[in-house]
């Protein structure tokens, strides 16, 4: 890896580095549609928060995959993501989804910085 390929995305308005939030979900294939519908409602809440850039929920093409859903979201900063995710309007439904007996899911969230970027 060469240093010329290493770039941090920046918010051109403030010059600060953005962060990528990635959350992978272990969930039964038959529960994906119900979970995704509720995820979309939570994503709508987050999309209105300061610092939100974008988000995408990806579905595995094979029902045999360990991780049936992967969420990738971009935020202007870690602080913006932390503030948004602490809001009870988001946190309460997110916790309920995680603890649901109807659609059991194991989430593995984390914040990431870009190490290498190609156009």
N, C-alpha and C positions, 0 to 999 in steps of 0.2 A: 504494500500500500504506500502510495506516495503522498506527500503533503499537499501537492497541488490538487489532488482529488478530494481532500478533506475540506468540507465547507459546512458552516453552521447556517441554517436558514435564519434570516433576520426579518423582523417586522420593520419595514422601511420607514414607518412613521416614527418609531421610537428608537430604532437601532438595537433593540434588545433581542436576544435569541428566543425563538419560539420553542415549544416542547411538543412532543408527540405522546399522546396517551394511547396505549394499546391494551385491550382487554380481551383475553381469549376465554371462550366459554365451552365447557364440557357439558353437553346437554343431549338428551335422547333425540334422535332425528324427528320423532313424531311430536315432540314438544316445541320444535323450532318456530313454527308459524305463530303459535300463541305467545311465545316469549318475544319474538320480533315485533309483534304488534304493540306490546307493552313497552318494549325498548324504544320504539319510535315515539311514543308519548313522552318518555323521559328525555329523549334526545331533543324534542321540541322545546322542553323547558331549558335545557342547557344552551340551545342555540340562541337564546335571548340574553344570555349572560355576557357581561363585559369580558373581553379577551377571547371569546370563542371565534375560531376561524372556520372549521368545517369538521364533519364526521362522516364516516361510512361504516355500515355493518355488512360484513362479508359472510356468505354462507358457503360451506364446503360443498363441492360438487358431488362428493361421494357420501352416502349415509354411513359408511364404515369409518370415516375419519374420526379421530379422537376429539378434535375441536371442531364442532359443527358451526360455530359462529366466531368471528373475529371483528372487534370494533377498533377502528383506527380514527383518532380525532386529533386535531391540531389546535393548540391554544397559544396565545401570545406570550404567556409566561406560566411558570409553575404556580406562582401566586394566584393568577387568574383562575387556573384550574382548581386549586385548593379552595378558593372562596366559593366558586360555583358548586363544587361537589359537596360543600358543607351546608348549603342551603337546604333546610328541611323539606322544601317543596320537591327537591330532587332526592335527597338522601333517604327520606322515609320510603318512597316507592322503590328506590333501588335496593334498600335493605329488605323490603317485603319480597321483591323478586328473588333475591338471593336466598331467602329463607322459605320460599314457597314449597309446599308439599305437593301441589298440583303439577308444577313444572320444575322438578329438581334441577338445579344448575350449580356448577362449580365455576366461579369466575376467578381469573388470575390477572388482575390489573397491574399496570405499572406505567411510569413516565419515562420517556426515552429522549435522548438527544441524538441528532444525526451525526454519524461518524464519517460516512462517505456518501457523496451525492454525485450522481451523473445527470446531465441534462435529459 
